[in-house]
Amino acid sequence: MFRRRTADQPVEAARRLPVGRVEWEVAGGTVAGHRYSANFDALHVDPELPFAVVVDGMGEGEGSRVAGSTARDTLHELVRAGWPAVGPRELRAAITEAQIRVRRAGAAIDELAGCTLTAMLAQPDGELAWIVQLGDSRAYRLRDGLLELVTVDHTMAWLGVLHGWWPANSREAARARYQLLRYLGHPDRPDPDLLGVPLRPGDTWLLCTDGVSDQLDYHRLRDLLAGPDPTRTVRGLLAASLAEGGSDNATAVVLRVHPATGGHPSD
C-alpha cells in the first residue's frame, strides 16, 4: 500500500464513456513519491469527454507547478470548447496557446516554467484517437500481450541512443536523460508530436510521467497493465513506483477499449 500525501490524487473508480463504436474505460492517479515533499505532476481525466492528459513539471518549484497546471487547464479548456470538432489542427492550436500561457506565467513569477505533456483524445466515432506529446511523458499500448511504446522521448539521451552515440545503459545516456529538447515553456515553442492511433476493443493504453516509466521495467509494466480493472491497475502502478524507490512524482492514466454496449457514462 503506498503512502498518501496531500499532494496525491486518489485513484477514483474508472468511468466508462460511450465513444461511437467503442466504450472508453479510464482511471488515473498521481503520487508525490518519496523524494519530493510536493507533487509537480498534473493530471486530468475528463468525466464527460474521451480525453485525458498527464503533465510533468520541470524541476522543483513554483515555476514547475505553474507550468503544469497552466498546460493542463489550457488543453482542458480548449478541447471542451471545441468538442466534438477537435482534430489535429485544433490540438496543435491548443498546444500553441498552452506554450504562450506557460511562458507568460513564468514571466509573471520571474522563474523558469516548463513541463512535459502527453494527452489522448478519442474522435466521436470511436475509430481513432489522437495522442499529442511534448517531452518525455509517454504513451504505451498493450495489445494481445505485446506492450509497445508509441511515443518517443524528446531528450538528448533518446537522440544519442537512436544515432549510436552511446549505449542506452551508459553514463553518457544517463547524463543526457534530463536534457529535454522539446517541452512546454521552451522559448522556441517547439511543435508537439501528433499521432493518430486506431481504437481496437481489447487494447489497453497507458499515459504516464517518467516517475512511472523510469522505475518500472518492460515486464513489470506489461504484467500490471494486463489486469482487467483500470482502477486497480493505476493503483498497482503507483504502488510499484513507490516500492521501487519513489524517486520522482509518478502519474498514470490507464484506459481500456471495449466494444460499444449502448450504455451511458457512469455517474
C-alpha positions as CSV (number, residue, x, y, z in Angstrom):
1,M,0.0,0.0,0.0
2,F,1.5,3.4,-1.0
3,R,1.6,6.2,1.5
4,R,-0.7,9.1,0.5
5,R,0.3,12.7,0.8
6,T,-1.8,15.8,0.5
7,A,-0.3,16.3,-3.0
8,D,-1.5,12.9,-4.2
9,Q,-4.7,12.5,-6.2
10,P,-6.7,9.5,-5.1
11,V,-7.5,6.9,-7.8
12,E,-11.3,7.1,-8.2
13,A,-13.4,4.3,-9.8
14,A,-13.0,4.1,-13.5
15,R,-15.5,5.8,-15.7
16,R,-17.0,4.2,-18.9
17,L,-17.8,6.6,-21.7
18,P,-19.5,5.5,-24.9
19,V,-17.5,6.8,-27.9
20,G,-19.1,5.8,-31.2
21,R,-18.4,2.2,-31.8
22,V,-16.4,1.6,-28.6
23,E,-16.5,2.3,-24.9
24,W,-13.6,4.0,-23.2
25,E,-13.0,2.9,-19.6
26,V,-10.5,5.1,-17.8
27,A,-8.9,5.8,-14.5
28,G,-6.0,8.0,-13.3
29,G,-4.0,8.9,-10.3
30,T,-0.8,10.6,-9.1
31,V,1.6,10.4,-6.1
32,A,4.4,12.6,-4.9
33,G,6.8,9.8,-4.2
34,H,9.5,9.7,-1.5
35,R,11.9,12.3,-2.9
36,Y,9.8,15.4,-3.1
37,S,7.5,17.0,-0.5
38,A,5.2,18.2,-3.2
39,N,3.8,16.9,-6.4
40,F,4.7,18.8,-9.6
41,D,2.9,16.5,-11.9
42,A,-0.6,17.4,-13.1
43,L,-3.5,15.2,-14.3
44,H,-6.9,15.4,-15.9
45,V,-9.3,12.6,-16.7
46,D,-12.4,14.2,-18.2
47,P,-15.7,13.0,-16.7
48,E,-17.6,13.6,-19.9
49,L,-15.3,13.6,-22.9
50,P,-12.9,10.8,-24.1
51,F,-9.9,12.9,-23.1
52,A,-7.1,12.5,-20.6
53,V,-3.8,14.3,-20.1
54,V,-0.7,13.9,-17.9
55,V,1.8,16.7,-17.3
56,D,5.2,16.6,-15.6
57,G,6.7,19.9,-14.3
58,M,10.4,20.5,-14.9
59,G,12.2,20.9,-11.6
60,E,11.1,21.5,-8.1
61,G,9.5,24.9,-7.5
62,E,6.7,27.3,-8.3
63,G,7.6,27.5,-11.9
64,S,7.2,23.8,-12.3
65,R,3.8,23.8,-10.5
66,V,2.5,26.8,-12.5
67,A,3.6,25.4,-15.8
68,G,2.0,22.0,-15.2
69,S,-1.3,23.4,-14.1
70,T,-1.4,26.0,-16.8
71,A,-0.7,23.5,-19.6
72,R,-3.3,21.0,-18.2
73,D,-6.0,23.7,-17.8
74,T,-5.4,25.2,-21.2
75,L,-5.8,21.9,-23.0
76,H,-8.9,21.1,-21.0
77,E,-10.5,24.4,-21.7
78,L,-9.8,24.4,-25.5
79,V,-10.8,20.7,-26.0
80,R,-14.1,21.2,-24.2
81,A,-14.8,24.4,-26.0
82,G,-14.2,22.9,-29.4
83,W,-15.7,19.4,-28.9
84,P,-16.7,17.5,-31.0
85,A,-14.9,19.3,-33.8
86,V,-11.4,18.7,-32.3
87,G,-8.8,17.2,-34.6
88,P,-5.1,17.7,-35.5
89,R,-5.5,21.4,-36.3
90,E,-7.3,22.2,-33.1
91,L,-4.9,20.2,-31.0
92,R,-1.9,21.9,-32.5
93,A,-3.6,25.3,-31.9
94,A,-4.3,24.3,-28.3
95,I,-0.6,23.4,-27.7
96,T,0.5,26.7,-29.3
97,E,-1.8,28.6,-26.9
98,A,-0.5,26.5,-23.9
99,Q,3.0,27.4,-24.9
100,I,2.1,31.1,-24.8
101,R,0.3,30.9,-21.5
102,V,3.1,28.9,-19.8
103,R,5.7,31.4,-21.0
104,R,3.5,34.2,-19.8
105,A,3.0,32.5,-16.4
106,G,6.8,32.0,-16.0
107,A,7.5,35.7,-16.8
108,A,4.9,36.8,-14.2
109,I,6.7,34.9,-11.4
110,D,10.2,35.6,-12.8
111,E,11.1,31.9,-12.7
112,L,11.8,29.1,-15.2
113,A,8.4,27.5,-16.0
114,G,8.3,24.3,-18.1
115,C,6.7,20.9,-18.3
116,T,6.2,17.9,-20.5
117,L,2.8,16.7,-21.6
118,T,1.1,13.7,-23.1
119,A,-2.6,13.7,-23.9
120,M,-5.1,11.4,-25.6
121,L,-8.4,12.3,-27.2
122,A,-10.7,9.9,-29.0
123,Q,-12.7,11.0,-32.0
124,P,-16.5,11.0,-31.6
125,D,-16.9,7.9,-33.9
126,G,-14.5,5.8,-31.8
127,E,-12.5,4.8,-34.8
128,L,-9.4,6.9,-34.0
129,A,-7.7,8.7,-31.1
130,W,-5.1,11.5,-31.2
131,I,-2.1,11.4,-29.0
132,V,-0.3,14.8,-28.6
133,Q,3.1,14.8,-26.9
134,L,5.9,17.1,-25.9
135,G,8.9,15.9,-23.7
136,D,9.4,12.6,-22.1
137,S,6.0,11.7,-20.6
138,R,4.9,8.6,-22.5
139,A,2.1,6.6,-24.1
140,Y,2.1,2.8,-24.2
141,R,-0.3,0.3,-25.9
142,L,-0.9,-3.2,-24.7
143,R,-2.4,-5.3,-27.5
144,D,-2.6,-9.1,-27.5
145,G,0.0,-9.4,-24.8
146,L,2.5,-7.1,-26.6
147,L,3.4,-3.8,-24.8
148,E,4.6,-1.1,-27.2
149,L,6.0,2.3,-26.5
150,V,4.1,4.5,-29.0
151,T,5.7,7.9,-28.3
152,V,9.4,8.9,-28.3
153,D,11.2,10.8,-25.6
154,H,12.3,14.3,-26.7
155,T,15.6,14.1,-24.9
156,M,19.2,14.1,-25.8
157,A,19.6,10.6,-24.3
158,W,17.0,9.2,-26.8
159,L,18.6,11.0,-29.7
160,G,22.1,9.7,-28.7
161,V,20.9,6.1,-28.4
162,L,19.0,6.3,-31.7
163,H,22.1,7.6,-33.6
164,G,24.5,5.3,-31.8
165,W,26.4,8.0,-29.9
166,W,26.3,5.9,-26.7
167,P,24.8,2.7,-25.3
168,A,21.4,3.0,-23.6
169,N,22.9,2.0,-20.2
170,S,25.9,4.2,-20.4
171,R,26.9,7.1,-18.2
172,E,26.6,9.5,-21.2
173,A,23.0,8.4,-21.7
174,A,22.2,8.8,-18.0
175,R,23.6,12.3,-18.0
176,A,21.6,13.2,-21.1
177,R,18.3,11.7,-19.8
178,Y,17.1,15.0,-18.5
179,Q,18.2,17.2,-21.3
180,L,14.8,17.9,-22.8
181,L,14.8,19.0,-26.5
182,R,11.1,19.9,-26.6
183,Y,8.8,20.9,-23.8
184,L,6.0,23.4,-23.0
185,G,7.6,26.7,-22.0
186,H,10.5,26.3,-24.4
187,P,11.4,29.8,-25.8
188,D,11.3,28.4,-29.4
189,R,7.8,27.0,-28.9
190,P,8.6,23.6,-30.5
191,D,5.9,21.6,-32.2
192,P,4.4,18.6,-30.5
193,D,4.3,15.1,-31.9
194,L,0.7,14.3,-33.0
195,L,-0.2,10.6,-33.6
196,G,-3.4,9.1,-34.9
197,V,-4.0,5.7,-33.4
198,P,-6.8,3.2,-34.0
199,L,-9.0,2.3,-31.1
200,R,-9.4,-1.5,-31.1
201,P,-11.5,-3.3,-28.5
202,G,-9.3,-5.2,-26.1
203,D,-6.5,-2.7,-26.2
204,T,-5.2,-1.1,-23.0
205,W,-3.4,2.3,-23.1
206,L,-1.1,3.9,-20.5
207,L,-0.2,7.6,-20.3
208,C,2.4,8.2,-17.7
209,T,5.2,10.5,-16.5
210,D,8.7,9.3,-16.1
211,G,8.2,8.7,-12.4
212,V,6.4,5.5,-13.6
213,S,8.4,4.6,-16.8
214,D,11.8,5.2,-15.3
215,Q,11.2,2.9,-12.3
216,L,9.2,0.0,-13.8
217,D,10.8,-2.2,-16.5
218,Y,9.0,-3.5,-19.5
219,H,7.9,-6.8,-18.0
220,R,6.5,-5.1,-14.8
221,L,4.6,-2.6,-16.9
222,R,3.2,-5.3,-19.1
223,D,2.2,-7.5,-16.2
224,L,0.4,-4.7,-14.4
225,L,-1.4,-3.5,-17.5
226,A,-2.7,-7.0,-18.2
227,G,-5.2,-6.6,-15.3
228,P,-8.8,-6.1,-16.3
229,D,-9.7,-3.2,-14.0
230,P,-8.1,0.2,-14.8
231,T,-8.6,1.5,-11.3
232,R,-6.7,-1.4,-9.7
233,T,-4.1,-1.1,-12.4
234,V,-3.4,2.6,-11.7
235,R,-3.2,1.8,-8.0
236,G,-0.8,-1.0,-8.8
237,L,1.4,1.2,-11.0
238,L,1.7,3.9,-8.4
239,A,2.3,1.5,-5.6
240,A,5.0,-0.2,-7.6
241,S,6.7,3.1,-8.4
242,L,6.9,3.8,-4.7
243,A,8.1,0.3,-3.9
244,E,10.9,0.7,-6.4
245,G,12.2,3.9,-4.7
246,G,9.6,6.6,-5.4
247,S,12.4,8.9,-6.7
248,D,10.1,11.1,-8.6
249,N,6.5,12.2,-8.8
250,A,4.5,9.5,-10.6
251,T,1.3,9.9,-12.6
252,A,-0.6,7.3,-14.6
253,V,-3.8,7.1,-16.7
254,V,-5.0,3.7,-17.8
255,L,-7.8,3.2,-20.3
256,R,-9.3,0.1,-21.8
257,V,-11.2,0.0,-25.1
258,H,-14.4,-2.1,-25.0
259,P,-17.0,-2.8,-27.7
260,A,-19.9,-0.4,-27.5
261,T,-22.8,-1.6,-25.4
262,G,-25.1,1.3,-25.8
263,G,-24.8,2.3,-22.2
264,H,-24.2,5.7,-20.7
265,P,-21.3,7.2,-18.8
266,S,-21.1,6.2,-15.2
267,D,-22.1,8.7,-12.6
